[in-house]
Amino acid sequence: MVKSKNYTFSTLFSSSLTEYKQNYKQFAKFIFITVGIVLFLTAIWQFYFVLTDESAKIIIENPSLIAQGNVPTTTWAFGVFILALASIVLTIFMQAGLIRTVVSEKKFANKTMIANAKKHFGKYLGFFIVFMIFMMLLILALIIPAIIFGVFWIFASFIFLEDKGKKGIINSLKKSFQIVKNNWWKTLGYILLLMLIYLVFNFLLRLIFTPFFLAIASIFQTSNIAIGLNYFLSTLNQLIATIIATPFSILFFKNFYMARKEELGIK
């Protein structure tokens, strides 16, 4: 835990990295169980239609063709829709388990994260829907208000799950606003720094996978098998990025939130 008087981006990052390294196996198991399986089911679904359905293959290679009036195969499109919906729901489920666990536990056991996800998913789903509605309305108004309030509400999910949603969604947004108030620019700076680090990490991870993509292109040329294998590799890339970046960012903002609470004398 970072003491409020000493916290900087560097100390928050270092503390979060230490916590992540101590619990990375538990995080990997939990994320694979919740979102990893559906990611690979999606990859299998896409691979099957790349091999068996030319119209689906064309759209998988270039999704923008849908906007130009190309109609995808009904079976393929329905499967993609169901898998995408499952992915969204399971991502929210995963977030509920991760956030509730890191704000309430000292050890992040896989079974604890699953239990917390099950227990708090319903309330967190409600929070997520309301939060997204507010953000969409702000985006429709102007992008600047969405950025401003997005920063003010950065701790809202932690506040909401810390008290198990007992005080309500609006209270969580208000409390986050108060915590960020007079510290908005610093909070924005930390968010941008973390985003920059993520972009560099994602770029480096992609570089690691590049030789495999090149090998597939060399061996299979532009065949359907090459398209399918590339999709599997992209899925693996995405899963590894999620296993590392998602829990780490949650740990970072949890530590930031705790440091701000201590700094302001909030219990």
C-alpha positions in Angstrom: 0.0 0.0 0.0 1.3 3.5 -0.9 1.3 6.1 1.8 -0.5 9.2 0.8 2.3 11.6 1.6 4.7 9.8 -0.6 2.5 8.8 -3.5 3.6 9.6 -7.1 2.9 7.9 -10.3 6.2 6.0 -9.9 5.3 4.7 -6.4 1.8 3.8 -7.4 3.1 2.0 -10.5 5.8 0.1 -8.4 3.3 -0.9 -5.7 0.8 -2.1 -8.3 3.5 -4.1 -10.1 4.5 -5.8 -6.9 0.9 -6.8 -6.1 0.5 -8.0 -9.7 3.6 -10.2 -9.6 2.5 -11.7 -6.3 -0.9 -12.7 -7.7 -0.4 -13.0 -11.5 -1.2 -16.8 -11.5 -4.6 -16.1 -9.7 -5.4 -13.3 -12.1 -4.5 -15.4 -15.2 -6.8 -18.3 -14.0 -9.7 -16.0 -13.2 -9.4 -14.0 -16.5 -9.1 -17.2 -18.6 -12.1 -18.7 -16.9 -14.3 -15.6 -17.3 -13.3 -14.1 -20.7 -10.6 -16.3 -22.2 -12.7 -19.3 -23.0 -15.3 -17.2 -24.9 -12.4 -15.5 -26.8 -11.2 -18.9 -28.1 -14.8 -20.1 -28.8 -15.1 -17.0 -31.0 -11.8 -17.8 -32.7 -13.0 -21.3 -33.4 -16.3 -20.0 -34.8 -14.5 -17.6 -37.1 -12.0 -20.3 -38.2 -14.8 -22.7 -39.1 -16.6 -20.1 -41.3 -13.3 -19.0 -42.9 -12.9 -22.6 -44.1 -16.5 -23.3 -45.0 -18.3 -20.1 -46.0 -16.8 -17.7 -48.6 -19.2 -14.8 -47.9 -18.4 -15.0 -44.2 -14.7 -15.2 -44.9 -14.7 -12.0 -47.0 -16.4 -10.1 -44.1 -14.1 -11.6 -41.5 -11.1 -10.3 -43.6 -12.7 -6.9 -44.0 -15.6 -6.1 -41.6 -16.0 -2.6 -43.1 -17.8 -4.3 -46.1 -20.9 -4.6 -43.9 -21.2 -0.8 -43.9 -21.1 -1.0 -47.7 -24.1 -3.2 -47.9 -22.6 -6.7 -47.8 -24.9 -9.0 -45.9 -23.2 -11.6 -43.8 -24.3 -15.2 -43.5 -27.2 -15.4 -41.0 -25.8 -18.3 -39.0 -22.3 -16.8 -38.8 -23.7 -13.3 -37.8 -26.0 -14.8 -35.2 -23.1 -16.8 -33.6 -20.9 -13.7 -33.6 -23.6 -11.7 -32.0 -24.2 -14.3 -29.2 -20.5 -14.7 -28.6 -20.0 -10.9 -28.5 -22.8 -10.5 -26.0 -21.4 -13.3 -23.9 -18.0 -11.6 -24.0 -19.5 -8.2 -22.8 -21.4 -9.9 -19.9 -18.4 -11.9 -18.8 -16.1 -8.9 -19.0 -18.4 -7.0 -16.6 -18.6 -10.2 -14.4 -14.7 -10.2 -14.4 -14.5 -6.6 -13.5 -16.9 -7.1 -10.6 -14.8 -9.9 -9.2 -11.5 -8.1 -9.7 -12.5 -4.7 -8.3 -14.4 -6.0 -5.3 -11.5 -8.3 -4.4 -8.7 -5.8 -4.6 -10.6 -3.2 -2.5 -11.6 -5.7 0.2 -9.0 -8.4 0.4 -5.2 -8.6 1.0 -4.8 -11.9 -0.9 -6.4 -12.2 -4.3 -7.3 -15.9 -4.5 -9.0 -17.2 -7.6 -12.0 -18.7 -5.7 -12.4 -15.3 -3.9 -12.6 -13.4 -7.1 -15.1 -15.9 -8.5 -17.2 -15.7 -5.3 -17.1 -11.9 -5.4 -18.0 -11.8 -9.1 -21.1 -14.0 -8.5 -22.2 -12.0 -5.4 -21.8 -8.5 -6.8 -22.4 -9.0 -10.6 -26.1 -8.0 -10.5 -25.4 -4.7 -8.7 -22.3 -4.0 -10.7 -24.1 -4.6 -14.0 -26.7 -2.0 -13.0 -23.8 0.4 -12.1 -22.1 -0.3 -15.4 -25.3 0.4 -17.5 -26.1 3.6 -15.7 -22.4 4.8 -15.9 -22.4 4.1 -19.7 -25.7 5.9 -20.2 -24.3 9.0 -18.5 -21.1 8.8 -20.5 -23.0 8.4 -23.8 -25.2 11.4 -23.0 -22.1 13.5 -22.2 -20.5 12.4 -25.5 -23.7 13.3 -27.3 -23.5 16.7 -25.7 -19.8 17.3 -26.4 -16.7 15.2 -26.1 -15.1 17.6 -23.6 -17.7 17.1 -20.8 -17.3 13.4 -21.3 -13.6 13.6 -20.7 -14.0 16.0 -17.7 -16.5 13.7 -15.9 -14.8 10.6 -17.0 -11.8 11.7 -15.0 -14.0 12.9 -12.1 -15.7 9.4 -12.0 -12.6 7.3 -12.3 -12.9 5.9 -8.8 -16.7 5.4 -8.9 -16.6 1.6 -9.5 -14.2 1.1 -6.6 -16.4 3.2 -4.3 -19.5 1.4 -5.4 -18.1 -2.1 -4.9 -16.2 -1.2 -1.7 -19.5 -0.6 0.1 -21.2 -3.4 -1.9 -23.5 -0.9 -3.7 -25.4 -0.2 -0.5 -25.2 3.6 -0.9 -26.2 3.6 -4.5 -24.7 4.5 -7.9 -25.2 8.3 -7.7 -23.5 8.4 -4.3 -20.5 6.6 -5.8 -20.2 9.1 -8.6 -20.5 12.0 -6.2 -17.9 10.6 -3.8 -15.5 10.0 -6.7 -16.1 13.6 -7.8 -15.2 14.8 -4.4 -12.0 12.7 -4.2 -10.8 13.9 -7.6 -11.8 17.5 -7.0 -8.8 19.8 -6.7 -6.7 17.0 -8.1 -8.2 16.7 -11.6 -5.2 17.6 -13.7 -3.0 15.2 -11.7 -5.5 12.4 -12.1 -5.8 13.1 -15.9 -2.0 13.0 -16.1 -1.8 9.7 -14.4 -4.5 8.3 -16.7 -2.6 9.4 -19.8 0.7 8.1 -18.5 -0.9 4.7 -17.9 -2.5 4.7 -21.3 0.9 5.5 -22.9 2.6 2.7 -21.0 -0.2 0.4 -22.2 0.3 1.4 -25.8 4.0 0.7 -25.6 3.3 -2.6 -23.9 0.8 -3.6 -26.6 3.3 -2.6 -29.3 6.0 -4.7 -27.8 3.7 -7.6 -27.4 2.7 -7.3 -31.0 6.4 -7.4 -32.0 6.8 -10.7 -30.2 3.9 -12.2 -32.2 5.1 -10.7 -35.5 7.5 -13.5 -36.4 4.7 -16.1 -36.0 2.4 -14.0 -38.3 5.2 -13.8 -40.8 5.9 -17.6 -40.6 2.2 -18.3 -41.2 2.2 -16.0 -44.2 5.3 -17.7 -45.6 4.0 -21.2 -45.1 0.3 -20.9 -46.0 0.5 -17.8 -48.2 -3.0 -16.2 -48.3 -5.0 -19.5 -47.8 -8.0 -19.9 -45.6 -5.9 -21.7 -43.1 -3.5 -18.7 -42.9 -6.5 -16.4 -42.2 -7.8 -18.7 -39.4 -4.4 -19.2 -37.8 -3.8 -15.4 -37.8 -7.1 -15.0 -36.1 -6.1 -17.5 -33.4 -2.8 -15.7 -32.9 -4.6 -12.4 -32.6 -6.9 -13.9 -30.0 -3.9 -15.2 -28.0 -2.3 -11.8 -28.2 -5.5 -10.2 -27.0 -5.8 -12.6 -24.1 -2.3 -12.1 -22.9 -2.7 -8.3 -23.0 -6.0 -8.7 -21.0 -4.4 -10.9 -18.4 -1.6 -8.4 -17.8 -3.2 -5.0 -18.4 -6.6 -5.4 -16.9 -5.7 -6.5 -13.3 -2.7 -4.2 -13.3 -4.7 -1.1 -14.2 -7.3 -2.1 -11.6 -4.6 -2.4 -9.0 -3.1 0.9 -10.0 -6.4 2.8 -9.7 -7.2 1.0 -6.5 -3.9 2.1 -5.0 -4.4 5.7 -6.3 -7.9 5.7 -4.8 -6.6 4.4 -1.4 -3.8 7.0 -1.4 -6.3 9.8 -2.1 -8.6 8.6 0.6 -5.8 8.7 3.1 -4.6 12.1 1.9 -8.1 13.5 2.4 -8.7 11.7 5.7 -11.6 9.7 4.3 -12.4 6.4 6.0 
